[in-house]
Structures are given as structure tokens and as C-alpha cells.
Amino acid sequence: MSPALNPPGLVGTTLLLTRRKLAARLLSPWLYIVASLICLIAFFYGGGFLRSFETESVLVTTDPLAALNAVVVAVLAVVLGLRLATSLAWEREHRTMELLLVGPVSHEAILLAKFCAELILLVLLMVVYAAYLVVAQPLGAGVVGLADAAAIGRMPLHALPLMALGLLVSAWARSVRGAVVAYLAIVVILALFEIVLGLLTARQPQELSLAAAYLRSVMSVAATVVDPVSAVSRLADLAAGLTVQTPIPASRTLMAVALAVGTLALAALVSRARGAV
């Protein structure tokens, strides 16, 4: 009598798939291109910062890296979210999703493995960025140290909702092209909403026309619904912290983590509804 088969459960399957996907990601040139990109962003920012004060006697009382950290986190969130947006759609388009499900591998394991692989890459890229700040940042020794590099703190957690949004879009889309278009369209629309509302809110009431005042009122009401479920709003929290020079409230970071978890759960439901094709 043949021994009974004991396939790994959700955790075991997820770990196996994550290891396979991570190995493939580490061999891909895109990782090193993105790592070079964030280092270039830091290089040009540092060089520009120094040039701005070469002829000025200015006392800098705020963290010069705060804006840079926010930009880097936002860039990584969009890039990794875009990669996740193509992941499940690619599986469907190339008919490999059926092979995984027959494996048998659950939809939840597939989604978690893809998300965990990109999450590990986010951590690796942030480590590379922090190492660059300490070793080669143009701001120079004495300005950037280990404590300054670690000051990025909870910022990367605000990238998780946008990454989860990419996976949700991928769970719905049937082609890579459709997933890319849908993801970018959602991000652009949400970003425009945040930008327009921010500009209107920053102006004094007497400076607004009647139409602009009405638009601000409508958008402020809509924001009460949009803000809790918007992945872009969690990145906007980083920009809001820069304008007032205060740490990001822990409640906003918890909202980001909760939104990411909720979006992943919704992605699993959508993936099951869509099936393998």
C-alpha cells in the first residue's frame, strides 16, 4: 500500500513559492536597475542640496533627508505595485495559473507568495538605500550617519497598500496590458484627487472663486470616504508630515497596514471568482 501523501499547507506552500519567486527576482536585472535608480535619486538630491547652500549661511533645523525618504518610498511603492499588477495577469495570460491550481496550490498561497517576494525585495532595496546614504551620500560624513539612515522608520509600511492594490488589480485583470493600464489609471486618479484637494485646502477661503469653493466642499466630503480606502492617501501621509515637520502618527501607519491586509483579502476573493482564466 502506497504511503499517504501529505502536501504542505498554506504556510508551507507559500514559503516554497516565495523562495522560488525570490530566487527569480534576484537574478533579474530590473532589481539592480531599481537599486541604481534610488541611489541616483539620493545622489542628485544630495548634490542639489549642497549647491543650494554653497553661498548661503543657513541654519538647517529640519531633517534634510525627510523629503528624500518620502520620494524613495513613493517610487518603490509605485514600481513594486506595478510589478504585482502584472503578476497574476501574466499567469493567466500564459496559462500557468492552471498548473499551479492543479498542483494543488490555493489562490491564497499564490497571492501571498507573490506579495511576500516583493515585500522582501522592498526590504532589500531599503537596505541598499540606507547603505548608500551612510557610505556615499553627497551630503557627506557628519550629516548622514546610521541614525539618520534609520530615521526612515515606518515610512516603508506606507508603501504596502499600493503594492496590495497592484495585486488586487492583477487578480481582476485577464491580460498584462489590461492590468498595467488599470493600475496606472487608478494611481493617477487617486493622486490627482489628493493633489487637487491639497491645493484647494492650502488656499484661504477668500482666495477661492465660488466654483473652487464648491469643489473643495464636495471633495472634502468625498475625502471622508476615499481617504480610508485609498492607497495613494497613505503615501500622501508622508508628504503631509513634511509640510508640518512632525512625525507620522502611528495611527496613520496602522491604517496603512490594515488597508494592505484588507486589500490582500479582497484580492484573494477576486482571484477565486476569476479562476484560472
C-alpha positions as CSV (number, residue, x, y, z in Angstrom):
1,M,0.0,0.0,0.0
2,S,1.5,3.4,-1.0
3,P,2.1,5.9,1.7
4,A,-0.3,8.7,2.1
5,L,0.6,12.0,0.6
6,N,0.9,14.9,2.9
7,P,1.0,18.1,0.8
8,P,2.2,21.2,2.6
9,G,-0.4,23.5,4.0
10,L,-0.9,27.2,3.2
11,V,2.2,28.3,5.1
12,G,4.5,25.6,3.6
13,T,3.2,26.2,0.1
14,T,3.6,30.0,0.4
15,L,7.2,29.6,1.6
16,L,8.0,27.3,-1.2
17,L,6.6,29.6,-3.8
18,T,8.1,32.7,-2.2
19,R,11.6,31.1,-2.3
20,R,11.2,30.2,-6.0
21,K,9.9,33.7,-6.9
22,L,12.5,35.5,-4.9
23,A,15.3,33.5,-6.5
24,A,14.0,34.5,-9.9
25,R,13.7,38.2,-8.9
26,L,17.3,38.3,-7.6
27,L,18.5,37.0,-10.9
28,S,16.6,39.6,-12.8
29,P,18.4,42.8,-14.0
30,W,15.4,45.0,-13.0
31,L,16.2,44.7,-9.3
32,Y,19.7,46.2,-9.9
33,I,18.2,48.9,-12.2
34,V,15.8,50.0,-9.5
35,A,18.5,49.9,-6.8
36,S,20.7,52.1,-9.0
37,L,17.7,54.4,-9.6
38,I,17.1,55.1,-5.9
39,C,20.8,55.7,-5.4
40,L,20.8,58.2,-8.3
41,I,17.8,60.0,-6.7
42,A,19.7,60.3,-3.5
43,F,22.9,61.4,-5.4
44,F,21.1,64.2,-7.3
45,Y,19.1,65.3,-4.2
46,G,22.3,65.5,-2.1
47,G,24.2,67.3,-4.8
48,G,21.4,69.8,-5.2
49,F,21.0,70.3,-1.5
50,L,24.7,71.2,-1.2
51,R,24.7,73.5,-4.2
52,S,21.7,75.4,-2.7
53,F,23.7,76.3,0.4
54,E,27.2,76.8,-1.0
55,T,26.9,80.5,-1.0
56,E,24.3,80.8,1.8
57,S,24.8,80.9,5.6
58,V,21.7,79.0,6.5
59,L,21.0,77.0,9.7
60,V,19.1,73.8,8.7
61,T,16.9,72.8,11.7
62,T,14.9,70.1,9.9
63,D,15.9,66.7,8.7
64,P,17.4,67.1,5.2
65,L,16.6,63.5,4.4
66,A,12.9,63.6,5.2
67,A,11.8,64.7,1.6
68,L,14.3,62.2,0.1
69,N,13.0,59.3,2.2
70,A,9.4,60.1,1.2
71,V,10.3,60.3,-2.6
72,V,12.2,57.0,-2.4
73,V,9.4,55.2,-0.6
74,A,6.8,56.6,-3.1
75,V,8.9,55.5,-6.1
76,L,9.4,51.9,-4.7
77,A,5.7,51.7,-3.9
78,V,4.7,52.5,-7.5
79,V,7.3,50.3,-9.1
80,L,6.7,47.2,-6.9
81,G,2.9,47.8,-7.2
82,L,3.2,47.8,-10.9
83,R,5.2,44.5,-10.8
84,L,2.5,42.9,-8.7
85,A,-0.2,44.3,-11.0
86,T,1.3,42.2,-13.8
87,S,2.0,39.0,-11.8
88,L,-1.3,37.2,-11.7
89,A,-2.3,38.6,-15.1
90,W,0.9,37.1,-16.6
91,E,0.0,33.7,-15.1
92,R,-3.5,33.8,-16.7
93,E,-2.2,35.1,-20.0
94,H,0.4,32.3,-20.2
95,R,-1.9,29.6,-18.8
96,T,0.4,28.8,-15.9
97,M,-2.2,29.6,-13.3
98,E,-4.0,26.3,-14.1
99,L,-0.8,24.4,-13.4
100,L,-0.4,26.0,-10.0
101,L,-4.0,25.4,-9.0
102,V,-3.9,21.7,-10.1
103,G,-0.7,21.4,-8.1
104,P,-2.7,21.8,-5.8
105,V,-1.9,25.4,-4.7
106,S,-4.6,27.7,-3.4
107,H,-5.3,31.2,-4.6
108,E,-4.3,32.5,-1.2
109,A,-0.9,30.8,-1.3
110,I,-0.2,32.2,-4.8
111,L,-1.2,35.8,-3.8
112,L,0.7,35.6,-0.5
113,A,3.8,34.3,-2.2
114,K,3.9,37.0,-4.8
115,F,3.3,39.7,-2.2
116,C,5.9,38.3,0.2
117,A,8.5,38.1,-2.5
118,E,8.0,41.7,-3.4
119,L,7.9,42.7,0.2
120,I,11.4,41.1,0.8
121,L,12.6,43.0,-2.2
122,L,11.3,46.2,-0.7
123,V,13.3,45.5,2.4
124,L,16.4,44.7,0.4
125,L,16.1,47.9,-1.6
126,M,15.6,50.0,1.5
127,V,18.7,48.4,3.0
128,V,20.7,49.3,-0.2
129,Y,19.3,52.8,0.0
130,A,20.3,53.2,3.7
131,A,23.8,51.8,3.0
132,Y,24.2,54.3,0.2
133,L,23.2,57.2,2.5
134,V,25.9,56.2,5.0
135,V,28.7,55.3,2.6
136,A,28.4,57.6,-0.4
137,Q,25.6,60.2,0.1
138,P,26.9,63.6,-1.3
139,L,25.7,65.4,1.9
140,G,28.8,63.9,3.4
141,A,30.1,62.5,6.7
142,G,28.8,64.2,9.8
143,V,25.5,64.9,8.1
144,V,24.3,61.3,7.3
145,G,25.1,58.6,9.8
146,L,23.5,55.4,10.9
147,A,20.9,57.2,13.0
148,D,20.0,59.4,10.0
149,A,19.7,56.5,7.7
150,A,17.5,54.6,10.2
151,A,15.2,57.7,10.6
152,I,13.2,56.4,7.7
153,G,11.4,54.3,10.3
154,R,7.9,53.3,9.5
155,M,7.8,55.0,6.1
156,P,8.2,51.8,4.0
157,L,5.0,50.4,5.7
158,H,3.1,53.2,3.8
159,A,4.1,51.5,0.5
160,L,2.3,48.3,1.4
161,P,-1.3,49.4,0.4
162,L,-0.1,50.4,-3.1
163,M,1.6,47.1,-3.5
164,A,-1.5,45.3,-2.4
165,L,-3.6,47.4,-4.8
166,G,-1.4,46.1,-7.7
167,L,-2.1,42.6,-6.6
168,L,-5.9,43.3,-6.5
169,V,-5.8,44.7,-10.0
170,S,-3.8,41.7,-11.2
171,A,-6.4,39.3,-9.6
172,W,-9.1,41.0,-11.7
173,A,-7.3,41.6,-15.0
174,R,-7.1,38.9,-17.7
175,S,-4.0,40.4,-19.5
176,V,-0.8,42.1,-18.6
177,R,-1.7,45.1,-20.7
178,G,-5.1,45.5,-19.1
179,A,-3.6,45.2,-15.6
180,V,-0.9,47.9,-16.3
181,V,-3.5,50.3,-17.8
182,A,-5.9,49.7,-14.9
183,Y,-3.3,50.1,-12.2
184,L,-1.8,53.3,-13.6
185,A,-5.2,54.8,-14.2
186,I,-6.3,54.1,-10.6
187,V,-3.0,55.5,-9.2
188,V,-3.2,58.7,-11.4
189,I,-6.9,59.3,-10.5
190,L,-6.2,58.9,-6.8
191,A,-3.1,61.1,-7.0
192,L,-4.9,63.8,-8.8
193,F,-7.6,63.7,-6.2
194,E,-5.0,64.2,-3.4
195,I,-3.2,67.0,-5.3
196,V,-6.3,69.0,-6.2
197,L,-7.7,68.7,-2.7
198,G,-4.4,69.6,-1.2
199,L,-4.1,72.7,-3.4
200,L,-7.6,73.9,-2.6
201,T,-7.2,73.2,1.1
202,A,-4.0,75.2,1.2
203,R,-5.7,78.4,-0.1
204,Q,-7.6,80.8,2.1
205,P,-11.4,80.9,1.6
206,Q,-11.3,84.5,0.3
207,E,-8.8,83.5,-2.4
208,L,-11.2,80.9,-3.9
209,S,-13.8,81.5,-6.6
210,L,-17.3,80.3,-6.0
211,A,-16.7,77.3,-8.2
212,A,-13.4,76.4,-6.5
213,A,-15.0,76.8,-3.0
214,Y,-17.9,74.5,-4.0
215,L,-15.4,72.0,-5.5
216,R,-13.4,72.0,-2.3
217,S,-16.5,71.4,-0.2
218,V,-17.5,68.4,-2.4
219,M,-14.0,66.9,-2.4
220,S,-13.7,67.3,1.3
221,V,-16.9,65.3,1.8
222,A,-15.7,62.7,-0.7
223,A,-12.3,62.5,1.1
224,T,-14.0,61.1,4.2
225,V,-14.9,58.1,2.1
226,V,-11.9,58.0,-0.2
227,D,-9.1,58.5,2.4
228,P,-9.6,55.3,4.4
229,V,-9.5,53.1,1.3
230,S,-7.0,55.0,-0.9
231,A,-3.5,53.5,-1.2
232,V,-2.3,56.9,-2.5
233,S,-3.6,58.6,0.6
234,R,-1.2,56.5,2.7
235,L,1.7,57.9,0.6
236,A,0.2,61.3,0.9
237,D,0.6,60.9,4.7
238,L,4.4,61.1,4.1
239,A,4.1,64.4,2.3
240,A,1.7,65.8,4.9
241,G,4.4,65.0,7.6
242,L,6.9,67.0,5.6
243,T,4.8,70.2,5.4
244,V,4.3,70.4,9.2
245,Q,7.7,68.8,10.1
246,T,6.1,66.3,12.6
247,P,6.5,62.5,12.8
248,I,3.9,60.4,11.0
249,P,1.2,59.5,13.6
250,A,1.3,55.8,14.5
251,S,-2.5,55.7,13.7
252,R,-1.8,56.6,10.1
253,T,0.8,53.8,9.8
254,L,-1.7,51.3,11.3
255,M,-4.2,52.4,8.8
256,A,-1.7,51.7,6.0
257,V,-1.1,48.2,7.3
258,A,-4.8,47.5,7.8
259,L,-5.6,48.7,4.3
260,A,-2.9,46.4,2.9
261,V,-4.3,43.4,4.7
262,G,-7.9,44.2,3.7
263,T,-6.8,44.7,0.0
264,L,-5.0,41.4,0.0
265,A,-8.1,39.6,1.4
266,L,-10.2,41.2,-1.3
267,A,-7.6,40.2,-3.9
268,A,-8.0,36.6,-2.8
269,L,-11.8,36.7,-3.2
270,V,-11.5,38.3,-6.6
271,S,-8.9,35.8,-7.7
272,R,-11.2,32.9,-6.7
273,A,-14.1,34.5,-8.5
274,R,-12.0,35.0,-11.7
275,G,-10.5,31.5,-11.6
276,A,-7.6,30.5,-13.8
277,V,-8.8,32.2,-17.0
